[in-house]
Amino acid sequence: MNSEKKFKAFGDSLLNFLYSLAKSRASGTWTGEKVSNSVLSQALIASKVDQPGGLDKHEKGDFVEAYIAQAWIEKVITTDEAVDVLVKSLKRHDLEREEKKAVVEAFKDLLNCIEKKR
Amino acid sequence: MNSEKKFKAFGDSLLNFLYSLAKSRASGTWTGEKVSNSVLSQALIASKVDQPGGLDKHEKGDFVEAYIAQAWIEKVITTDEAVDVLVKSLKRHDLEREEKKAVVEAFKDLLNCIEKKR
């Protein structure tokens, strides 16, 4: 799949929302979060998703935003399914001690889940 | 209803997501947006929602984030319903020429819709 750049800006809002909801559920406290390009870039590298070569960290983050947004827009994955994948992954970690590692793993799992459904 | 501050941070993510989705639908172009406290404050003043006295602009914005988030969490309103209300309102305006006015009206309508369902 070619993830189209036109979904990137929407993807930013969508991913912050999905992660805020997932972290709220995993931690039991309502919270609002932003997901960094650095985290998304590491998640992409660890995932099974085919990615164009030559991307820097920022471009990899943009790619992930567009990739997940396009899947959500095309109903490959619903909000509930995406949040379930993230929550399941987050719950395997201690969010207070290793949140960054937990978020990378969670988005890696979400990317792999979408790749499998494509 | 006392909107609890604990929903404010999640409300920030939720409102940016709802507005990004609504503007994408109203404009026909996928986009990611942030909703300012100033806009939310004006929407609250124009709405029929009871609000605590003595709030400054920033606190009014926080109140709206918490109010809408709590309604969404308690399933008073779903994502689709909220986006439908926002889109209907946005379509009454020229988004390129008067976006701020359009967003204030859209969130006023959403607040009134929630107030009526409570």
Boltz contact constraints between the chains, C-beta under 6 A:
constraints:
  - contact:
      token1: [A, 6]
      token2: [B, 30]
      max_distance: 6.0
  - contact:
      token1: [A, 7]
      token2: [B, 30]
      max_distance: 6.0
  - contact:
      token1: [A, 9]
      token2: [B, 31]
      max_distance: 6.0
  - contact:
      token1: [A, 9]
      token2: [B, 32]
      max_distance: 6.0
  - contact:
      token1: [A, 10]
      token2: [B, 20]
      max_distance: 6.0
  - contact:
      token1: [A, 10]
      token2: [B, 24]
      max_distance: 6.0
  - contact:
      token1: [A, 10]
      token2: [B, 30]
      max_distance: 6.0
  - contact:
      token1: [A, 10]
      token2: [B, 31]
      max_distance: 6.0
  - contact:
      token1: [A, 10]
      token2: [B, 32]
      max_distance: 6.0
  - contact:
      token1: [A, 12]
      token2: [B, 32]
      max_distance: 6.0
  - contact:
      token1: [A, 13]
      token2: [B, 16]
      max_distance: 6.0
  - contact:
      token1: [A, 13]
      token2: [B, 17]
      max_distance: 6.0
  - contact:
      token1: [A, 13]
      token2: [B, 20]
      max_distance: 6.0
  - contact:
      token1: [A, 13]
      token2: [B, 32]
      max_distance: 6.0
  - contact:
      token1: [A, 16]
      token2: [B, 13]
      max_distance: 6.0
  - contact:
      token1: [A, 17]
      token2: [B, 13]
      max_distance: 6.0
  - contact:
      token1: [A, 17]
      token2: [B, 17]
      max_distance: 6.0
  - contact:
      token1: [A, 20]
      token2: [B, 10]
      max_distance: 6.0
  - contact:
      token1: [A, 20]
      token2: [B, 13]
      max_distance: 6.0
  - contact:
      token1: [A, 24]
      token2: [B, 10]
      max_distance: 6.0
  - contact:
      token1: [A, 30]
      token2: [B, 6]
      max_distance: 6.0
  - contact:
      token1: [A, 30]
      token2: [B, 7]
      max_distance: 6.0
  - contact:
      token1: [A, 30]
      token2: [B, 10]
      max_distance: 6.0
  - contact:
      token1: [A, 31]
      token2: [B, 9]
      max_distance: 6.0
  - contact:
      token1: [A, 31]
      token2: [B, 10]
      max_distance: 6.0
  - contact:
      token1: [A, 32]
      token2: [B, 9]
      max_distance: 6.0
  - contact:
      token1: [A, 32]
      token2: [B, 10]
      max_distance: 6.0
  - contact:
      token1: [A, 32]
      token2: [B, 12]
      max_distance: 6.0
  - contact:
      token1: [A, 32]
      token2: [B, 13]
      max_distance: 6.0
